[in-house]
Amino acid sequence: MATPRGILAIEPRRRRVLAIAVVVLLVLVGVDFFVEHHGAFGIDGTPGFAAWYGFASAVFFVALALGWASLAAVRGGRRDD
């Protein structure tokens, strides 16, 4: 039998907590469409701005960190000279 991978590999209690967190976040983003926004820069007044901007910036910084890690990696293994 194959080993569960991805979301199926998480134990049921943690999967339930993750599902609840995802539902709460989706509800908050949905409710954001019914709130009047007063954006200072135009784009920050759009519904769901905090959600997509936060996600995009997190993806950017993870990619940046991975790039820095690959630049800082020592070629040929660890050296303890």
PDB file with one MODEL, atoms N, CA, C and O in Angstrom:
MODEL        1
ATOM      1  N   MET A   1       0.841  -1.181   0.000  1.00  0.00           N
ATOM      2  CA  MET A   1       0.000   0.000   0.000  1.00  0.00           C
ATOM      3  C   MET A   1       0.886   1.245   0.000  1.00  0.00           C
ATOM      4  O   MET A   1       1.898   1.287   0.700  1.00  0.00           O
ATOM      5  N   ALA A   2       0.518   2.234  -0.766  1.00  0.00           N
ATOM      6  CA  ALA A   2       1.309   3.451  -0.885  1.00  0.00           C
ATOM      7  C   ALA A   2       1.197   4.304   0.382  1.00  0.00           C
ATOM      8  O   ALA A   2       0.170   4.315   1.061  1.00  0.00           O
ATOM      9  N   THR A   3       2.274   5.007   0.669  1.00  0.00           N
ATOM     10  CA  THR A   3       2.299   5.902   1.820  1.00  0.00           C
ATOM     11  C   THR A   3       1.544   7.181   1.469  1.00  0.00           C
ATOM     12  O   THR A   3       1.750   7.739   0.391  1.00  0.00           O
ATOM     13  N   PRO A   4       0.665   7.659   2.369  1.00  0.00           N
ATOM     14  CA  PRO A   4      -0.049   8.912   2.095  1.00  0.00           C
ATOM     15  C   PRO A   4       0.926  10.078   1.959  1.00  0.00           C
ATOM     16  O   PRO A   4       1.921  10.167   2.678  1.00  0.00           O
ATOM     17  N   ARG A   5       0.619  10.960   1.029  1.00  0.00           N
ATOM     18  CA  ARG A   5       1.482  12.115   0.793  1.00  0.00           C
ATOM     19  C   ARG A   5       0.660  13.386   0.861  1.00  0.00           C
ATOM     20  O   ARG A   5      -0.563  13.358   0.729  1.00  0.00           O
ATOM     21  N   GLY A   6       1.337  14.487   1.066  1.00  0.00           N
ATOM     22  CA  GLY A   6       0.691  15.791   1.077  1.00  0.00           C
ATOM     23  C   GLY A   6      -0.247  15.958   2.252  1.00  0.00           C
ATOM     24  O   GLY A   6       0.092  15.599   3.380  1.00  0.00           O
ATOM     25  N   ILE A   7      -1.423  16.503   1.995  1.00  0.00           N
ATOM     26  CA  ILE A   7      -2.391  16.794   3.050  1.00  0.00           C
ATOM     27  C   ILE A   7      -2.895  15.513   3.713  1.00  0.00           C
ATOM     28  O   ILE A   7      -3.315  15.542   4.870  1.00  0.00           O
ATOM     29  N   LEU A   8      -2.860  14.390   2.995  1.00  0.00           N
ATOM     30  CA  LEU A   8      -3.320  13.125   3.565  1.00  0.00           C
ATOM     31  C   LEU A   8      -2.345  12.561   4.598  1.00  0.00           C
ATOM     32  O   LEU A   8      -2.724  11.719   5.412  1.00  0.00           O
ATOM     33  N   ALA A   9      -1.099  13.017   4.568  1.00  0.00           N
ATOM     34  CA  ALA A   9      -0.099  12.529   5.511  1.00  0.00           C
ATOM     35  C   ALA A   9      -0.244  13.183   6.883  1.00  0.00           C
ATOM     36  O   ALA A   9       0.375  12.726   7.845  1.00  0.00           O
ATOM     37  N   ILE A  10      -1.040  14.232   6.995  1.00  0.00           N
ATOM     38  CA  ILE A  10      -1.247  14.920   8.269  1.00  0.00           C
ATOM     39  C   ILE A  10      -2.231  14.115   9.104  1.00  0.00           C
ATOM     40  O   ILE A  10      -3.212  13.584   8.584  1.00  0.00           O
ATOM     41  N   GLU A  11      -1.964  14.029  10.392  1.00  0.00           N
ATOM     42  CA  GLU A  11      -2.874  13.280  11.257  1.00  0.00           C
ATOM     43  C   GLU A  11      -4.235  13.964  11.297  1.00  0.00           C
ATOM     44  O   GLU A  11      -4.316  15.177  11.104  1.00  0.00           O
ATOM     45  N   PRO A  12      -5.303  13.215  11.542  1.00  0.00           N
ATOM     46  CA  PRO A  12      -6.669  13.733  11.415  1.00  0.00           C
ATOM     47  C   PRO A  12      -6.954  14.984  12.249  1.00  0.00           C
ATOM     48  O   PRO A  12      -7.647  15.885  11.778  1.00  0.00           O
ATOM     49  N   ARG A  13      -6.435  15.059  13.472  1.00  0.00           N
ATOM     50  CA  ARG A  13      -6.714  16.236  14.309  1.00  0.00           C
ATOM     51  C   ARG A  13      -6.101  17.493  13.710  1.00  0.00           C
ATOM     52  O   ARG A  13      -6.749  18.538  13.669  1.00  0.00           O
ATOM     53  N   ARG A  14      -4.864  17.402  13.246  1.00  0.00           N
ATOM     54  CA  ARG A  14      -4.220  18.565  12.620  1.00  0.00           C
ATOM     55  C   ARG A  14      -4.895  18.923  11.307  1.00  0.00           C
ATOM     56  O   ARG A  14      -5.016  20.102  10.974  1.00  0.00           O
ATOM     57  N   ARG A  15      -5.337  17.916  10.554  1.00  0.00           N
ATOM     58  CA  ARG A  15      -6.041  18.176   9.300  1.00  0.00           C
ATOM     59  C   ARG A  15      -7.342  18.929   9.564  1.00  0.00           C
ATOM     60  O   ARG A  15      -7.709  19.826   8.806  1.00  0.00           O
ATOM     61  N   ARG A  16      -8.044  18.560  10.649  1.00  0.00           N
ATOM     62  CA  ARG A  16      -9.287  19.233  11.015  1.00  0.00           C
ATOM     63  C   ARG A  16      -9.018  20.691  11.400  1.00  0.00           C
ATOM     64  O   ARG A  16      -9.761  21.585  10.993  1.00  0.00           O
ATOM     65  N   VAL A  17      -7.961  20.936  12.182  1.00  0.00           N
ATOM     66  CA  VAL A  17      -7.602  22.306  12.561  1.00  0.00           C
ATOM     67  C   VAL A  17      -7.229  23.117  11.326  1.00  0.00           C
ATOM     68  O   VAL A  17      -7.617  24.280  11.209  1.00  0.00           O
ATOM     69  N   LEU A  18      -6.482  22.518  10.406  1.00  0.00           N
ATOM     70  CA  LEU A  18      -6.123  23.198   9.166  1.00  0.00           C
ATOM     71  C   LEU A  18      -7.358  23.528   8.338  1.00  0.00           C
ATOM     72  O   LEU A  18      -7.460  24.620   7.780  1.00  0.00           O
ATOM     73  N   ALA A  19      -8.297  22.588   8.258  1.00  0.00           N
ATOM     74  CA  ALA A  19      -9.529  22.827   7.505  1.00  0.00           C
ATOM     75  C   ALA A  19     -10.341  23.958   8.128  1.00  0.00           C
ATOM     76  O   ALA A  19     -10.898  24.786   7.407  1.00  0.00           O
ATOM     77  N   ILE A  20     -10.415  24.003   9.444  1.00  0.00           N
ATOM     78  CA  ILE A  20     -11.144  25.077  10.129  1.00  0.00           C
ATOM     79  C   ILE A  20     -10.469  26.416   9.866  1.00  0.00           C
ATOM     80  O   ILE A  20     -11.146  27.412   9.612  1.00  0.00           O
ATOM     81  N   ALA A  21      -9.129  26.449   9.924  1.00  0.00           N
ATOM     82  CA  ALA A  21      -8.401  27.695   9.668  1.00  0.00           C
ATOM     83  C   ALA A  21      -8.629  28.179   8.240  1.00  0.00           C
ATOM     84  O   ALA A  21      -8.813  29.375   8.016  1.00  0.00           O
ATOM     85  N   VAL A  22      -8.619  27.269   7.278  1.00  0.00           N
ATOM     86  CA  VAL A  22      -8.851  27.645   5.881  1.00  0.00           C
ATOM     87  C   VAL A  22     -10.264  28.186   5.699  1.00  0.00           C
ATOM     88  O   VAL A  22     -10.464  29.172   4.990  1.00  0.00           O
ATOM     89  N   VAL A  23     -11.238  27.552   6.328  1.00  0.00           N
ATOM     90  CA  VAL A  23     -12.623  28.022   6.223  1.00  0.00           C
ATOM     91  C   VAL A  23     -12.760  29.419   6.839  1.00  0.00           C
ATOM     92  O   VAL A  23     -13.409  30.291   6.260  1.00  0.00           O
ATOM     93  N   VAL A  24     -12.158  29.632   7.996  1.00  0.00           N
ATOM     94  CA  VAL A  24     -12.225  30.952   8.648  1.00  0.00           C
ATOM     95  C   VAL A  24     -11.583  32.015   7.759  1.00  0.00           C
ATOM     96  O   VAL A  24     -12.131  33.107   7.610  1.00  0.00           O
ATOM     97  N   LEU A  25     -10.432  31.707   7.170  1.00  0.00           N
ATOM     98  CA  LEU A  25      -9.778  32.678   6.292  1.00  0.00           C
ATOM     99  C   LEU A  25     -10.615  32.970   5.048  1.00  0.00           C
ATOM    100  O   LEU A  25     -10.703  34.121   4.620  1.00  0.00           O
ATOM    101  N   LEU A  26     -11.224  31.948   4.469  1.00  0.00           N
ATOM    102  CA  LEU A  26     -12.073  32.170   3.302  1.00  0.00           C
ATOM    103  C   LEU A  26     -13.303  33.007   3.650  1.00  0.00           C
ATOM    104  O   LEU A  26     -13.722  33.852   2.859  1.00  0.00           O
ATOM    105  N   VAL A  27     -13.879  32.777   4.820  1.00  0.00           N
ATOM    106  CA  VAL A  27     -15.027  33.573   5.262  1.00  0.00           C
ATOM    107  C   VAL A  27     -14.612  35.030   5.462  1.00  0.00           C
ATOM    108  O   VAL A  27     -15.344  35.943   5.079  1.00  0.00           O
ATOM    109  N   LEU A  28     -13.444  35.247   6.058  1.00  0.00           N
ATOM    110  CA  LEU A  28     -12.980  36.620   6.269  1.00  0.00           C
ATOM    111  C   LEU A  28     -12.734  37.345   4.947  1.00  0.00           C
ATOM    112  O   LEU A  28     -13.062  38.523   4.812  1.00  0.00           O
ATOM    113  N   VAL A  29     -12.161  36.644   3.980  1.00  0.00           N
ATOM    114  CA  VAL A  29     -11.950  37.265   2.671  1.00  0.00           C
ATOM    115  C   VAL A  29     -13.300  37.536   2.004  1.00  0.00           C
ATOM    116  O   VAL A  29     -13.472  38.575   1.366  1.00  0.00           O
ATOM    117  N   GLY A  30     -14.244  36.627   2.141  1.00  0.00           N
ATOM    118  CA  GLY A  30     -15.578  36.836   1.566  1.00  0.00           C
ATOM    119  C   GLY A  30     -16.312  38.003   2.193  1.00  0.00           C
ATOM    120  O   GLY A  30     -16.968  38.777   1.496  1.00  0.00           O
ATOM    121  N   VAL A  31     -16.205  38.133   3.508  1.00  0.00           N
ATOM    122  CA  VAL A  31     -16.864  39.244   4.216  1.00  0.00           C
ATOM    123  C   VAL A  31     -16.225  40.572   3.831  1.00  0.00           C
ATOM    124  O   VAL A  31     -16.880  41.613   3.874  1.00  0.00           O
ATOM    125  N   ASP A  32     -14.960  40.541   3.457  1.00  0.00           N
ATOM    126  CA  ASP A  32     -14.261  41.771   3.074  1.00  0.00           C
ATOM    127  C   ASP A  32     -14.893  42.432   1.853  1.00  0.00           C
ATOM    128  O   ASP A  32     -14.704  43.631   1.646  1.00  0.00           O
ATOM    129  N   PHE A  33     -15.631  41.689   1.047  1.00  0.00           N
ATOM    130  CA  PHE A  33     -16.301  42.275  -0.116  1.00  0.00           C
ATOM    131  C   PHE A  33     -17.491  43.147   0.288  1.00  0.00           C
ATOM    132  O   PHE A  33     -17.970  43.942  -0.521  1.00  0.00           O
ATOM    133  N   PHE A  34     -17.972  43.014   1.513  1.00  0.00           N
ATOM    134  CA  PHE A  34     -19.128  43.780   1.971  1.00  0.00           C
ATOM    135  C   PHE A  34     -18.755  44.974   2.832  1.00  0.00           C
ATOM    136  O   PHE A  34     -19.637  45.663   3.344  1.00  0.00           O
ATOM    137  N   VAL A  35     -17.458  45.231   3.001  1.00  0.00           N
ATOM    138  CA  VAL A  35     -16.980  46.340   3.827  1.00  0.00           C
ATOM    139  C   VAL A  35     -16.536  47.464   2.900  1.00  0.00           C
ATOM    140  O   VAL A  35     -15.923  47.220   1.861  1.00  0.00           O
ATOM    141  N   GLU A  36     -16.851  48.698   3.285  1.00  0.00           N
ATOM    142  CA  GLU A  36     -16.428  49.842   2.483  1.00  0.00           C
ATOM    143  C   GLU A  36     -14.952  50.118   2.751  1.00  0.00           C
ATOM    144  O   GLU A  36     -14.525  50.210   3.902  1.00  0.00           O
ATOM    145  N   HIS A  37     -14.176  50.250   1.669  1.00  0.00           N
ATOM    146  CA  HIS A  37     -12.737  50.454   1.792  1.00  0.00           C
ATOM    147  C   HIS A  37     -12.376  51.895   1.458  1.00  0.00           C
ATOM    148  O   HIS A  37     -12.954  52.501   0.556  1.00  0.00           O
ATOM    149  N   HIS A  38     -11.417  52.429   2.193  1.00  0.00           N
ATOM    150  CA  HIS A  38     -10.910  53.778   1.943  1.00  0.00           C
ATOM    151  C   HIS A  38      -9.413  53.663   1.701  1.00  0.00           C
ATOM    152  O   HIS A  38      -8.608  53.929   2.594  1.00  0.00           O
ATOM    153  N   GLY A  39      -9.051  53.270   0.508  1.00  0.00           N
ATOM    154  CA  GLY A  39      -7.644  53.057   0.184  1.00  0.00           C
ATOM    155  C   GLY A  39      -6.895  54.362   0.010  1.00  0.00           C
ATOM    156  O   GLY A  39      -7.418  55.320  -0.560  1.00  0.00           O
ATOM    157  N   ALA A  40      -5.687  54.393   0.494  1.00  0.00           N
ATOM    158  CA  ALA A  40      -4.855  55.579   0.371  1.00  0.00           C
ATOM    159  C   ALA A  40      -4.111  55.607  -0.969  1.00  0.00           C
ATOM    160  O   ALA A  40      -3.764  56.681  -1.459  1.00  0.00           O
ATOM    161  N   PHE A  41      -3.866  54.444  -1.558  1.00  0.00           N
ATOM    162  CA  PHE A  41      -3.091  54.379  -2.788  1.00  0.00           C
ATOM    163  C   PHE A  41      -3.883  53.819  -3.962  1.00  0.00           C
ATOM    164  O   PHE A  41      -3.304  53.530  -5.009  1.00  0.00           O
ATOM    165  N   GLY A  42      -5.182  53.661  -3.810  1.00  0.00           N
ATOM    166  CA  GLY A  42      -6.002  53.154  -4.897  1.00  0.00           C
ATOM    167  C   GLY A  42      -6.135  51.643  -4.878  1.00  0.00           C
ATOM    168  O   GLY A  42      -7.235  51.115  -4.715  1.00  0.00           O
ATOM    169  N   ILE A  43      -5.026  50.948  -5.043  1.00  0.00           N
ATOM    170  CA  ILE A  43      -5.085  49.488  -5.101  1.00  0.00           C
ATOM    171  C   ILE A  43      -5.347  48.890  -3.727  1.00  0.00           C
ATOM    172  O   ILE A  43      -5.915  47.802  -3.635  1.00  0.00           O
ATOM    173  N   ASP A  44      -4.951  49.565  -2.668  1.00  0.00           N
ATOM    174  CA  ASP A  44      -5.172  49.007  -1.331  1.00  0.00           C
ATOM    175  C   ASP A  44      -6.620  49.158  -0.880  1.00  0.00           C
ATOM    176  O   ASP A  44      -6.967  48.723   0.218  1.00  0.00           O
ATOM    177  N   GLY A  45      -7.451  49.753  -1.687  1.00  0.00           N
ATOM    178  CA  GLY A  45      -8.865  49.855  -1.371  1.00  0.00           C
ATOM    179  C   GLY A  45      -9.698  48.744  -1.994  1.00  0.00           C
ATOM    180  O   GLY A  45     -10.920  48.726  -1.847  1.00  0.00           O
ATOM    181  N   THR A  46      -9.049  47.824  -2.684  1.00  0.00           N
ATOM    182  CA  THR A  46      -9.776  46.727  -3.323  1.00  0.00           C
ATOM    183  C   THR A  46     -10.134  45.646  -2.301  1.00  0.00           C
ATOM    184  O   THR A  46      -9.394  45.434  -1.340  1.00  0.00           O
ATOM    185  N   PRO A  47     -11.264  44.963  -2.504  1.00  0.00           N
ATOM    186  CA  PRO A  47     -11.632  43.880  -1.590  1.00  0.00           C
ATOM    187  C   PRO A  47     -10.609  42.743  -1.639  1.00  0.00           C
ATOM    188  O   PRO A  47     -10.149  42.355  -2.713  1.00  0.00           O
ATOM    189  N   GLY A  48     -10.267  42.228  -0.488  1.00  0.00           N
ATOM    190  CA  GLY A  48      -9.316  41.132  -0.401  1.00  0.00           C
ATOM    191  C   GLY A  48      -7.875  41.551  -0.557  1.00  0.00           C
ATOM    192  O   GLY A  48      -7.003  40.698  -0.723  1.00  0.00           O
ATOM    193  N   PHE A  49      -7.595  42.856  -0.507  1.00  0.00           N
ATOM    194  CA  PHE A  49      -6.228  43.349  -0.712  1.00  0.00           C
ATOM    195  C   PHE A  49      -5.256  42.738   0.285  1.00  0.00           C
ATOM    196  O   PHE A  49      -4.176  42.289  -0.100  1.00  0.00           O
ATOM    197  N   ALA A  50      -5.621  42.716   1.550  1.00  0.00           N
ATOM    198  CA  ALA A  50      -4.716  42.190   2.575  1.00  0.00           C
ATOM    199  C   ALA A  50      -4.407  40.717   2.331  1.00  0.00           C
ATOM    200  O   ALA A  50      -3.289  40.264   2.578  1.00  0.00           O
ATOM    201  N   ALA A  51      -5.393  39.974   1.846  1.00  0.00           N
ATOM    202  CA  ALA A  51      -5.189  38.542   1.610  1.00  0.00           C
ATOM    203  C   ALA A  51      -4.235  38.305   0.444  1.00  0.00           C
ATOM    204  O   ALA A  51      -3.250  37.582   0.592  1.00  0.00           O
ATOM    205  N   TRP A  52      -4.510  38.900  -0.707  1.00  0.00           N
ATOM    206  CA  TRP A  52      -3.650  38.607  -1.846  1.00  0.00           C
ATOM    207  C   TRP A  52      -2.304  39.286  -1.739  1.00  0.00           C
ATOM    208  O   TRP A  52      -1.307  38.738  -2.209  1.00  0.00           O
ATOM    209  N   TYR A  53      -2.239  40.468  -1.135  1.00  0.00           N
ATOM    210  CA  TYR A  53      -0.956  41.148  -0.964  1.00  0.00           C
ATOM    211  C   TYR A  53      -0.075  40.384   0.028  1.00  0.00           C
ATOM    212  O   TYR A  53       1.124  40.221  -0.198  1.00  0.00           O
ATOM    213  N   GLY A  54      -0.669  39.923   1.112  1.00  0.00           N
ATOM    214  CA  GLY A  54       0.087  39.138   2.089  1.00  0.00           C
ATOM    215  C   GLY A  54       0.603  37.847   1.496  1.00  0.00           C
ATOM    216  O   GLY A  54       1.748  37.466   1.738  1.00  0.00           O
ATOM    217  N   PHE A  55      -0.232  37.165   0.719  1.00  0.00           N
ATOM    218  CA  PHE A  55       0.180  35.918   0.083  1.00  0.00           C
ATOM    219  C   PHE A  55       1.291  36.170  -0.928  1.00  0.00           C
ATOM    220  O   PHE A  55       2.285  35.444  -0.954  1.00  0.00           O
ATOM    221  N   ALA A  56       1.129  37.192  -1.756  1.00  0.00           N
ATOM    222  CA  ALA A  56       2.135  37.492  -2.780  1.00  0.00           C
ATOM    223  C   ALA A  56       3.463  37.882  -2.138  1.00  0.00           C
ATOM    224  O   ALA A  56       4.521  37.469  -2.613  1.00  0.00           O
ATOM    225  N   SER A  57       3.424  38.669  -1.068  1.00  0.00           N
ATOM    226  CA  SER A  57       4.675  39.061  -0.419  1.00  0.00           C
ATOM    227  C   SER A  57       5.332  37.869   0.272  1.00  0.00           C
ATOM    228  O   SER A  57       6.559  37.776   0.293  1.00  0.00           O
ATOM    229  N   ALA A  58       4.541  36.956   0.837  1.00  0.00           N
ATOM    230  CA  ALA A  58       5.116  35.754   1.457  1.00  0.00           C
ATOM    231  C   ALA A  58       5.795  34.885   0.410  1.00  0.00           C
ATOM    232  O   ALA A  58       6.889  34.373   0.647  1.00  0.00           O
ATOM    233  N   VAL A  59       5.162  34.713  -0.744  1.00  0.00           N
ATOM    234  CA  VAL A  59       5.765  33.922  -1.823  1.00  0.00           C
ATOM    235  C   VAL A  59       7.063  34.582  -2.292  1.00  0.00           C
ATOM    236  O   VAL A  59       8.060  33.900  -2.531  1.00  0.00           O
ATOM    237  N   PHE A  60       7.047  35.893  -2.421  1.00  0.00           N
ATOM    238  CA  PHE A  60       8.248  36.627  -2.846  1.00  0.00           C
ATOM    239  C   PHE A  60       9.390  36.426  -1.861  1.00  0.00           C
ATOM    240  O   PHE A  60      10.518  36.148  -2.269  1.00  0.00           O
ATOM    241  N   PHE A  61       9.110  36.564  -0.563  1.00  0.00           N
ATOM    242  CA  PHE A  61      10.180  36.462   0.426  1.00  0.00           C
ATOM    243  C   PHE A  61      10.676  35.029   0.601  1.00  0.00           C
ATOM    244  O   PHE A  61      11.848  34.825   0.916  1.00  0.00           O
ATOM    245  N   VAL A  62       9.824  34.045   0.407  1.00  0.00           N
ATOM    246  CA  VAL A  62      10.289  32.652   0.434  1.00  0.00           C
ATOM    247  C   VAL A  62      11.207  32.401  -0.758  1.00  0.00           C
ATOM    248  O   VAL A  62      12.251  31.766  -0.610  1.00  0.00           O
ATOM    249  N   ALA A  63      10.831  32.888  -1.927  1.00  0.00           N
ATOM    250  CA  ALA A  63      11.682  32.736  -3.105  1.00  0.00           C
ATOM    251  C   ALA A  63      13.011  33.469  -2.915  1.00  0.00           C
ATOM    252  O   ALA A  63      14.062  32.960  -3.304  1.00  0.00           O
ATOM    253  N   LEU A  64      12.967  34.649  -2.325  1.00  0.00           N
ATOM    254  CA  LEU A  64      14.182  35.405  -2.049  1.00  0.00           C
ATOM    255  C   LEU A  64      15.090  34.650  -1.080  1.00  0.00           C
ATOM    256  O   LEU A  64      16.302  34.589  -1.290  1.00  0.00           O
ATOM    257  N   ALA A  65      14.525  34.085  -0.039  1.00  0.00           N
ATOM    258  CA  ALA A  65      15.312  33.327   0.936  1.00  0.00           C
ATOM    259  C   ALA A  65      15.924  32.083   0.308  1.00  0.00           C
ATOM    260  O   ALA A  65      17.071  31.741   0.595  1.00  0.00           O
ATOM    261  N   LEU A  66      15.164  31.404  -0.548  1.00  0.00           N
ATOM    262  CA  LEU A  66      15.708  30.228  -1.230  1.00  0.00           C
ATOM    263  C   LEU A  66      16.839  30.621  -2.175  1.00  0.00           C
ATOM    264  O   LEU A  66      17.823  29.894  -2.306  1.00  0.00           O
ATOM    265  N   GLY A  67      16.702  31.756  -2.824  1.00  0.00           N
ATOM    266  CA  GLY A  67      17.768  32.248  -3.706  1.00  0.00           C
ATOM    267  C   GLY A  67      19.023  32.575  -2.928  1.00  0.00           C
ATOM    268  O   GLY A  67      20.124  32.211  -3.342  1.00  0.00           O
ATOM    269  N   TRP A  68      18.871  33.263  -1.799  1.00  0.00           N
ATOM    270  CA  TRP A  68      20.024  33.573  -0.952  1.00  0.00           C
ATOM    271  C   TRP A  68      20.664  32.304  -0.414  1.00  0.00           C
ATOM    272  O   TRP A  68      21.889  32.212  -0.337  1.00  0.00           O
ATOM    273  N   ALA A  69      19.846  31.319  -0.038  1.00  0.00           N
ATOM    274  CA  ALA A  69      20.383  30.066   0.489  1.00  0.00           C
ATOM    275  C   ALA A  69      21.192  29.341  -0.580  1.00  0.00           C
ATOM    276  O   ALA A  69      22.237  28.764  -0.279  1.00  0.00           O
ATOM    277  N   SER A  70      20.723  29.365  -1.820  1.00  0.00           N
ATOM    278  CA  SER A  70      21.476  28.689  -2.879  1.00  0.00           C
ATOM    279  C   SER A  70      22.772  29.430  -3.188  1.00  0.00           C
ATOM    280  O   SER A  70      23.767  28.803  -3.552  1.00  0.00           O
ATOM    281  N   LEU A  71      22.777  30.758  -3.050  1.00  0.00           N
ATOM    282  CA  LEU A  71      24.012  31.516  -3.260  1.00  0.00           C
ATOM    283  C   LEU A  71      25.006  31.281  -2.132  1.00  0.00           C
ATOM    284  O   LEU A  71      26.214  31.267  -2.371  1.00  0.00           O
ATOM    285  N   ALA A  72      24.522  31.098  -0.910  1.00  0.00           N
ATOM    286  CA  ALA A  72      25.389  30.935   0.248  1.00  0.00           C
ATOM    287  C   ALA A  72      25.821  29.494   0.463  1.00  0.00           C
ATOM    288  O   ALA A  72      26.677  29.231   1.307  1.00  0.00           O
ATOM    289  N   ALA A  73      25.248  28.557  -0.280  1.00  0.00           N
ATOM    290  CA  ALA A  73      25.579  27.146  -0.097  1.00  0.00           C
ATOM    291  C   ALA A  73      27.026  26.891  -0.481  1.00  0.00           C
ATOM    292  O   ALA A  73      27.526  27.390  -1.490  1.00  0.00           O
ATOM    293  N   VAL A  74      27.679  26.102   0.350  1.00  0.00           N
ATOM    294  CA  VAL A  74      29.069  25.740   0.081  1.00  0.00           C
ATOM    295  C   VAL A  74      29.086  24.575  -0.895  1.00  0.00           C
ATOM    296  O   VAL A  74      28.447  23.551  -0.655  1.00  0.00           O
ATOM    297  N   ARG A  75      29.814  24.727  -1.989  1.00  0.00           N
ATOM    298  CA  ARG A  75      29.886  23.675  -2.990  1.00  0.00           C
ATOM    299  C   ARG A  75      30.821  22.572  -2.502  1.00  0.00           C
ATOM    300  O   ARG A  75      31.881  22.858  -1.945  1.00  0.00           O
ATOM    301  N   GLY A  76      30.443  21.341  -2.706  1.00  0.00           N
ATOM    302  CA  GLY A  76      31.300  20.218  -2.338  1.00  0.00           C
ATOM    303  C   GLY A  76      31.189  19.807  -0.882  1.00  0.00           C
ATOM    304  O   GLY A  76      32.086  19.138  -0.369  1.00  0.00           O
ATOM    305  N   GLY A  77      30.140  20.179  -0.214  1.00  0.00           N
ATOM    306  CA  GLY A  77      29.936  19.747   1.176  1.00  0.00           C
ATOM    307  C   GLY A  77      30.436  20.766   2.184  1.00  0.00           C
ATOM    308  O   GLY A  77      30.866  21.862   1.826  1.00  0.00           O
ATOM    309  N   ARG A  78      30.370  20.388   3.433  1.00  0.00           N
ATOM    310  CA  ARG A  78      30.740  21.277   4.530  1.00  0.00           C
ATOM    311  C   ARG A  78      32.246  21.237   4.765  1.00  0.00           C
ATOM    312  O   ARG A  78      32.871  20.179   4.684  1.00  0.00           O
ATOM    313  N   ARG A  79      32.817  22.396   5.055  1.00  0.00           N
ATOM    314  CA  ARG A  79      34.247  22.486   5.324  1.00  0.00           C
ATOM    315  C   ARG A  79      34.454  22.948   6.764  1.00  0.00           C
ATOM    316  O   ARG A  79      33.931  23.984   7.174  1.00  0.00           O
ATOM    317  N   ASP A  80      35.205  22.188   7.511  1.00  0.00           N
ATOM    318  CA  ASP A  80      35.485  22.538   8.905  1.00  0.00           C
ATOM    319  C   ASP A  80      36.971  22.828   9.101  1.00  0.00           C
ATOM    320  O   ASP A  80      37.588  22.321  10.038  1.00  0.00           O
ATOM    321  N   ASP A  81      37.533  23.631   8.229  1.00  0.00           N
ATOM    322  CA  ASP A  81      38.972  23.928   8.311  1.00  0.00           C
ATOM    323  C   ASP A  81      39.270  24.876   9.428  1.00  0.00           C
ATOM    324  O   ASP A  81      40.429  25.234   9.641  1.00  0.00           O
TER     325      ASP A  81
ENDMDL
END
